[in-house]
Amino acid sequence: MTHTSDPLARSQNTAHEWLAALGEALGTRDRRYTYRVLRAWLHTLRDRLTVEGSAHFAAQLPEVLRGTFYDGWVPSKVPLRFSCDDCIDRIAAEATIRRSDVRPAVRGISEGMRELLSPGSLEHALEHLPREVRDLFAPEVAQQVSSAGSRGDEELRELRRKVEFLVGAVMDLSRELSDRERAGVPRDPEALTPDDVMLPQQGLS
């Protein structure tokens, strides 16, 4: 029986649409160049992710590009530990571009991928990478993660200040009650004692 339709046509068309969009982000109509940079971008990110992280990210790619993503993948060796300079070397070699062209090319792909992927997907994939590697892929994501970390640190410091204040208040109460007992002043039966106050001790060391 002869099939008149190509079962892979839809997947191929979607991949071409993604390449066109990414080419616009790179400022080029050269599909071969766009594909080389995209492939290097995908492989470098993939090898820096865990197996679970790679699977989650790849699930959002068109079928054809998913094959590109997994091409040459060795799950038993990931995540690989390499620096930002190592990333630049890898991408320059695989995409066959100059090292000086890597940063703008990678950021162009990142901008295009952010528009093509589900909202927050790129940020979720990048947030687990070291700061310098995140900065290579998307400086704004690195800044967002850093800001979130700063806010978390400030919230923790504020919590510590409140606990220290509470501890001081309880110690003052304890001293006051001790002084009253030594002076023979009867204790109000409805008043709290230090033993009645429970302080959160875990997670504050």
Contacts in CASP RR format, 6 or more apart in sequence:
PFRMAT RR
TARGET T0000
AUTHOR 0000-0000-0000
METHOD contacts of the structure
MODEL  1
MTHTSDPLARSQNTAHEWLAALGEALGTRDRRYTYRVLRAWLHTLRDRLT
VEGSAHFAAQLPEVLRGTFYDGWVPSKVPLRFSCDDCIDRIAAEATIRRS
DVRPAVRGISEGMRELLSPGSLEHALEHLPREVRDLFAPEVAQQVSSAGS
RGDEELRELRRKVEFLVGAVMDLSRELSDRERAGVPRDPEALTPDDVMLP
QQGLS
6 12 0 8 1.000
8 64 0 8 1.000
11 62 0 8 1.000
11 63 0 8 1.000
11 64 0 8 1.000
12 64 0 8 1.000
14 62 0 8 1.000
14 63 0 8 1.000
14 64 0 8 1.000
15 62 0 8 1.000
15 63 0 8 1.000
15 64 0 8 1.000
15 65 0 8 1.000
16 31 0 8 1.000
18 62 0 8 1.000
18 65 0 8 1.000
18 116 0 8 1.000
19 31 0 8 1.000
19 34 0 8 1.000
19 35 0 8 1.000
19 38 0 8 1.000
20 31 0 8 1.000
21 112 0 8 1.000
21 115 0 8 1.000
21 116 0 8 1.000
22 34 0 8 1.000
22 38 0 8 1.000
22 108 0 8 1.000
22 109 0 8 1.000
22 112 0 8 1.000
22 113 0 8 1.000
22 116 0 8 1.000
23 29 0 8 1.000
23 30 0 8 1.000
23 31 0 8 1.000
23 34 0 8 1.000
24 112 0 8 1.000
25 108 0 8 1.000
25 109 0 8 1.000
25 111 0 8 1.000
25 112 0 8 1.000
25 115 0 8 1.000
26 33 0 8 1.000
26 34 0 8 1.000
26 37 0 8 1.000
26 105 0 8 1.000
26 108 0 8 1.000
26 109 0 8 1.000
28 34 0 8 1.000
36 94 0 8 1.000
36 95 0 8 1.000
36 96 0 8 1.000
36 97 0 8 1.000
37 91 0 8 1.000
37 95 0 8 1.000
37 97 0 8 1.000
37 105 0 8 1.000
37 106 0 8 1.000
37 109 0 8 1.000
38 65 0 8 1.000
38 68 0 8 1.000
38 109 0 8 1.000
39 68 0 8 1.000
39 71 0 8 1.000
39 94 0 8 1.000
39 95 0 8 1.000
40 90 0 8 1.000
40 91 0 8 1.000
40 94 0 8 1.000
40 95 0 8 1.000
41 91 0 8 1.000
41 106 0 8 1.000
41 109 0 8 1.000
41 110 0 8 1.000
41 113 0 8 1.000
41 137 0 8 1.000
42 65 0 8 1.000
42 68 0 8 1.000
42 69 0 8 1.000
43 69 0 8 1.000
43 71 0 8 1.000
43 72 0 8 1.000
43 90 0 8 1.000
43 94 0 8 1.000
44 87 0 8 1.000
44 90 0 8 1.000
44 91 0 8 1.000
44 94 0 8 1.000
45 57 0 8 1.000
45 125 0 8 1.000
45 126 0 8 1.000
45 137 0 8 1.000
46 54 0 8 1.000
46 57 0 8 1.000
46 58 0 8 1.000
46 69 0 8 1.000
46 70 0 8 1.000
46 73 0 8 1.000
46 78 0 8 1.000
47 73 0 8 1.000
47 78 0 8 1.000
47 79 0 8 1.000
47 80 0 8 1.000
47 82 0 8 1.000
48 78 0 8 1.000
48 79 0 8 1.000
48 80 0 8 1.000
48 82 0 8 1.000
48 87 0 8 1.000
48 129 0 8 1.000
48 133 0 8 1.000
49 57 0 8 1.000
49 78 0 8 1.000
49 79 0 8 1.000
49 125 0 8 1.000
49 128 0 8 1.000
50 78 0 8 1.000
50 79 0 8 1.000
50 128 0 8 1.000
51 75 0 8 1.000
51 78 0 8 1.000
53 125 0 8 1.000
53 128 0 8 1.000
54 69 0 8 1.000
54 73 0 8 1.000
54 75 0 8 1.000
54 78 0 8 1.000
56 124 0 8 1.000
56 125 0 8 1.000
57 69 0 8 1.000
57 121 0 8 1.000
57 125 0 8 1.000
58 66 0 8 1.000
58 69 0 8 1.000
58 70 0 8 1.000
59 66 0 8 1.000
60 117 0 8 1.000
60 118 0 8 1.000
60 121 0 8 1.000
61 67 0 8 1.000
61 69 0 8 1.000
82 90 0 8 1.000
83 130 0 8 1.000
83 132 0 8 1.000
83 133 0 8 1.000
84 130 0 8 1.000
84 132 0 8 1.000
84 133 0 8 1.000
84 135 0 8 1.000
84 136 0 8 1.000
87 133 0 8 1.000
87 136 0 8 1.000
88 99 0 8 1.000
88 102 0 8 1.000
88 103 0 8 1.000
88 136 0 8 1.000
89 99 0 8 1.000
91 97 0 8 1.000
91 102 0 8 1.000
91 105 0 8 1.000
91 106 0 8 1.000
92 98 0 8 1.000
92 99 0 8 1.000
92 101 0 8 1.000
92 102 0 8 1.000
95 102 0 8 1.000
95 105 0 8 1.000
97 105 0 8 1.000
102 136 0 8 1.000
103 136 0 8 1.000
106 136 0 8 1.000
106 137 0 8 1.000
107 137 0 8 1.000
107 138 0 8 1.000
107 139 0 8 1.000
110 122 0 8 1.000
110 137 0 8 1.000
110 138 0 8 1.000
111 138 0 8 1.000
113 122 0 8 1.000
114 120 0 8 1.000
114 122 0 8 1.000
114 138 0 8 1.000
122 138 0 8 1.000
122 141 0 8 1.000
123 138 0 8 1.000
123 141 0 8 1.000
123 144 0 8 1.000
126 134 0 8 1.000
126 137 0 8 1.000
126 138 0 8 1.000
126 141 0 8 1.000
126 142 0 8 1.000
126 145 0 8 1.000
127 134 0 8 1.000
127 141 0 8 1.000
127 145 0 8 1.000
129 137 0 8 1.000
131 142 0 8 1.000
131 145 0 8 1.000
131 146 0 8 1.000
134 141 0 8 1.000
134 142 0 8 1.000
134 145 0 8 1.000
135 142 0 8 1.000
159 204 0 8 1.000
160 204 0 8 1.000
163 199 0 8 1.000
163 200 0 8 1.000
163 204 0 8 1.000
166 197 0 8 1.000
166 199 0 8 1.000
167 199 0 8 1.000
170 194 0 8 1.000
170 197 0 8 1.000
170 199 0 8 1.000
173 192 0 8 1.000
173 194 0 8 1.000
174 194 0 8 1.000
177 187 0 8 1.000
177 193 0 8 1.000
177 194 0 8 1.000
180 187 0 8 1.000
181 187 0 8 1.000
END
